[in-house]
Amino acid sequence: MKTSGRPQAVQNKTDKRQQLIDAARQLFVAMPYAQVSVRQIAREAQVDAALVRYYFTNKAGIFEAMLRETVEPMLAAVQEVLANNAACDIEHLGKVYYQHVIRKAPAMPRMVMRILHDPQEQEPFIIMFRVFSQIIELFRQWMQASMQASMQDAGLLRTDIDPDLARLSFISLTVFPLLAPPVLMQQFGFTPSPERLTELARHNRIILTQGILKPAQETQDE
């Protein structure tokens, strides 16, 4: 009797590669890059260390693959918005970030900040800068297209708001709660549960749209 789906050998290869990615994410987030070894990743993934070389060549390769696959949902969401010339959807982008990136690695923002404070010539900095340069450029295009074209040019952006600072506010509101010391967030009654992150995405949308856009009545009067 034939069974549907991928052959078992292909499935096993896919599973083992994913196990390595998941293990790498867990270790790189928790420990400094220099302290993580290929053998340690393989041991955490419960696979042979030779598979790291087979799939990723070396530690730098699996680190870059882990970064790219972790942020892929964000890239895909922004690319879709740009391709469809969609208007600014701050809440949707926030939900994608929280549900598909942060859910995989809640401490990822801390790892990013840790590495970006390292000397620029070090391997993890070079890799991360290469990966995040693409994300930053896409966000720049999205924010420019959405905030300036659909808001400022249409007369919706408040005249006293700087579009560049509006973009900075979006990044700050989205990322800060995940970078702040946990004890501080506890004092504010915030825990990064899936439900609270969804609420945060909605909250940020309200704060930003009501803070940087003209009131509806003022827009109608014009």
LINFEN-V662058 format. One record per pair of residues at least 6 apart in sequence whose C-alpha atoms are under 8 Angstrom apart, sorted by the first residue. I is the first residue (numbers start at 1). GAP is how many residues later the second one is. If there is no record, write none. Layout:
i: [I & I]
gap: [GAP & GAP]
This chain:
i: [16 & 16 & 17 & 17 & 19 & 19 & 20 & 20 & 20 & 20 & 20 & 20 & 21 & 21 & 21 & 22 & 22 & 23 & 23 & 23 & 23 & 24 & 24 & 24 & 24 & 25 & 25 & 25 & 25 & 26 & 27 & 27 & 28 & 28 & 28 & 29 & 29 & 29 & 29 & 29 & 30 & 30 & 33 & 37 & 38 & 38 & 38 & 38 & 39 & 41 & 42 & 42 & 42 & 42 & 43 & 52 & 52 & 52 & 56 & 56 & 60 & 60 & 60 & 63 & 64 & 64 & 64 & 67 & 67 & 68 & 70 & 70 & 71 & 73 & 73 & 73 & 73 & 74 & 74 & 74 & 74 & 74 & 75 & 75 & 77 & 77 & 78 & 78 & 78 & 78 & 79 & 81 & 81 & 82 & 82 & 86 & 87 & 87 & 88 & 88 & 88 & 88 & 88 & 90 & 90 & 90 & 91 & 91 & 91 & 91 & 92 & 94 & 94 & 95 & 95 & 95 & 98 & 98 & 98 & 99 & 99 & 99 & 102 & 103 & 106 & 106 & 107 & 109 & 109 & 109 & 110 & 110 & 112 & 115 & 115 & 115 & 116 & 116 & 118 & 119 & 120 & 143 & 144 & 147 & 147 & 148 & 148 & 150 & 151 & 151 & 152 & 152 & 155 & 156 & 156 & 156 & 157 & 157 & 157 & 158 & 158 & 158 & 161 & 166 & 166 & 169 & 170 & 170 & 173 & 174 & 174 & 177 & 178 & 185 & 190]
gap: [29 & 31 & 34 & 38 & 26 & 27 & 21 & 22 & 24 & 25 & 27 & 32 & 41 & 44 & 45 & 23 & 44 & 18 & 19 & 21 & 22 & 17 & 38 & 39 & 42 & 38 & 41 & 42 & 80 & 79 & 9 & 14 & 8 & 35 & 83 & 76 & 78 & 79 & 81 & 82 & 77 & 81 & 91 & 22 & 11 & 14 & 20 & 21 & 10 & 8 & 6 & 7 & 9 & 10 & 6 & 6 & 7 & 10 & 6 & 9 & 63 & 64 & 67 & 61 & 63 & 64 & 67 & 61 & 64 & 63 & 31 & 34 & 30 & 23 & 24 & 27 & 28 & 19 & 22 & 23 & 26 & 27 & 60 & 63 & 16 & 19 & 15 & 60 & 61 & 64 & 59 & 6 & 61 & 59 & 60 & 60 & 59 & 63 & 54 & 55 & 58 & 59 & 62 & 111 & 114 & 115 & 110 & 111 & 113 & 114 & 109 & 80 & 107 & 102 & 103 & 106 & 96 & 99 & 100 & 95 & 98 & 99 & 6 & 91 & 72 & 86 & 71 & 66 & 69 & 70 & 68 & 69 & 16 & 9 & 10 & 13 & 9 & 12 & 7 & 6 & 6 & 24 & 19 & 10 & 16 & 9 & 15 & 6 & 6 & 62 & 6 & 7 & 64 & 57 & 58 & 63 & 55 & 56 & 57 & 54 & 55 & 56 & 51 & 42 & 46 & 39 & 34 & 38 & 31 & 27 & 30 & 8 & 14 & 6 & 6]
